[in-house]
């Protein structure tokens, strides 16, 4: 049985791999990225000490949620009240609730995908006149949310508290990619997809690729991938369901959720 290649790192990658195995798929991890917390700077420490001044905190990933929780544990034995918490996806919301016990707003239930664009449709984020908003994210990445919040009147502080280290795929993984010898490839990050494309010759470009948003599907097309399927989000159930569509005999590759 050809394996499904999972690029997601860390605990979330293992959770996705386990969900796929439970659905009867062979899985092989494709380690191309590691997440590492950044060393706390004096300016970063000032943000944590002044956390009670923010009206809203938006967290973009589960790893960012854990880094934020670690920081707040150091400086706030009891969390300040009156802060609204937001996350791009349900996994991040679950991490924040588990670590901090806070209620977290996520993209609306009728949103097709868990994305920054979907989160920004929430009524409470449409008008932000002079509200202080803290955006907790990784180093680099898209600035779409930052710019949109500022355009809506928010006073945005962007806290980059971890970095992504991209590495060369192992020799065995490069060989598998070169031969297109896998059932499907799952990617949930634009930066990861761009890095991975370097190691994807024609054989890999025509194999099934599962992504977590239409934005990634557009990027995949630009990079030359020809068999992309869009999941309804980045959660294990959403990605597993997308793989099930791909795995059906005679199934067509689609761009829908």
N, C-alpha and C positions, 0 to 999 in steps of 0.2 A: 504494500500500500504506500503510495507516495505521500510524503508528509505535508502538512500545512506549515508554512514558515511564519513564525511570530517574531516581530521586531521589537515589540514593547519591552522595555527593561524592567528589572526589579520585581517587586511583589505583584504589581499589576499585570506584568507579563506572565508570571506564574499562574495568577488567577485566570487569565484568559486561556492559557494553555490547558489548565485543568478543565475548564468549561468545554473546550473543544474535545478533549479526550472523553469526557463524559458523554459527548454526542457521537462518539465512535470514530473520531478522526485521529490519525497519527499526527504527532506534532514534533517539530524541531525548532528550537530557539535559534534565532539569528542575531547574535550579539554584536550590534554596531554602535550602541550608545550607552553611556553610563551617566547617572545623575549624581552631582556632588554639591553639597551645600557650600556657599561662599563664606569666607571668613568675615565675621561681623566687623564693620567699620564704625568709627565714632558717629558718622552721620546716620548709619543704619540703627545704631543704638538709640539715637535721639528719636527716630521714628517710633520705636517700640515704647519708649518712655512717654511719648505724647499720643499714644494710640487712642486715648479717650477723646481726643480732639476731632477724630474723624466721624463723619455721619454714616459713611458706608465703607465697607471693605469688600473688595472683589478679588477672589482667588481663582487662578486659572487652571490649576492642576492638582491632583492628589499630593504630589511631592511638595508643591508649594504650600499646601494645607498643613502637612506635617512639619515643614520648616517654620511656618508661622506659629503653630502650636508650641513647638520647642522654645521659640523666642518669647512668647507670651508667658509660658510657664516660668521662665527665668525672672521676668520683671513684674508680673501681675498675678500674685497668689489668688486674687479674685478678679475676674474680668469686669471691666467697666460696663455699665448698662447704657442703653440708648444707641448702640451701633447696629446697623443693618448689615447682614452678611449675605454675600452673593457668590455663586460659583457657576462656571460654564457648564459643568456636567454633574450627573448624579454621584459618580464616584468621589468627586471632590467634596460634594455636600456631605456625603456619608463620612468622609475622613474628618471634616470639620466638626460634625455633630459628635462623632466618637471621641475626638480629642478635646474639644472645647465645650461640648454640650449646648451649642448654639443652634438656633433655627436658621436655616439657610434657604435663600430664594434661588431658584434655578430657572432655566428657560421655561416658558409656559407649556402646559401639557399638549397643546395643539401644534407646537413647533415640530417640524419634520426632523430636525437634528439638534443635538446639543452643541451649539456653536456660540461664539462671541456675538454674532449677528442676531441670533435668536434671543440671547440674554438681554440684549439692548432693546428688545421690543417691550420689555416689562414697563408698565406705566410709571413705576417709581424711579425709573432711570431715564425718562424722557425729558424731564425738566429738572435741572440741577443747579439752579441759580446760586452761585457762590458756595455750594456745599463742598466740604473737604472729603475727597474720595481717595482711599488708598488702594492701589492695584498691586497685588502680590503675584509675582511671576518669576520666570526664569530669565537668565541673561540673554539678551537679544530677543529674537522672535518678532512677531508682527506688532506694530504700534497702532493698529486699527482701533482697538478699544480705547486706548489712551486719547487719540485724536478725537474720536467721537464724543467721549465724555467731556472733553474740553470745549468742543463746539456747542455742547448743551449747557455750558455754563459752570461746569464743575472745576474746582481747584484740585487738580490731580497730582498725587505723589505716586511715582512708580517705584516699587521696591523690588529689585532683582536680587533674589536670595539664594539662587542655585544656578549652576551651569550645566550644560550638556557637553559631554566629551564624546566626540565621534571617533570611532576606531575602524581599522581595516577588518573586514569580515574574515573569519578563520579560513584557512585554505580549503577545507572540506565544503564550507558554505559557498565560497567563490566557485568551486567546481560545480556544485549543484545549481547555482544561478546560471552559470555559463551553459549548462546542458538543458536548462529549463526543466530539471528533474524534480518537480514538486507539484502538489495539487493546487495550491493557491498561496499567495503572499499577502499578509495583512499588515497594513501601515496606517498609523493614526496621526502622523505628524508631517507637516510640509517639509521641514528641515531634514527629517529622517528620509523622506522620499527622495529629496534632491541628492542627499549623500548616497543613498542606495543606488540611484540610477547610474552612478559611475561604474558600478559593478554588474550592471544588467545588460548583457548583449541581446541580440535579436531573440534568442530562445526564451529569455526571461520576459522580454517586453510583450510577448504574445501569450504568456501564461496568465491565468486569472489573478487579478489584483483586487483586493478588497480594501476600501478606504472608508473613513468615518464621516465624510462631508462632501458636498458637491464642490466646495472650493478645492479640496484635494483631488477630486476627479478631474477638474479642469487643469490643475497642475500636472497630473499624471498624463493627460492627453498631450500637453505641451512637451513633456519629457519623452514621449514616444510610446507609452503603454497603450495597448489596443484592446484590452479585455477587462475593463474596470467595472466593478460593482460597488454601489454606494450603500453602506449600512445606514440605519436610522440614528446612529450615534456611535460612541466609542466604548460602550459597555460590553462586557462579555456576551450577554444575551443578544444584543443588537448585531454584533459581529458574527456570532454563531448562526443567527438567522440568515444573515447575508450569505454566509458560506453554504448554508443548506440550499439556498436558491441556486447558487453556482453549481452545487453538486448534483442537482436533479438531472437525470438523463434528458438530453435535448433542451436543457435550459438555455435561454438567451442571456447574454451579458446585458445588463441594464444600467441606467444612470439614475434610477429612482430609489426611493427608500422603501 
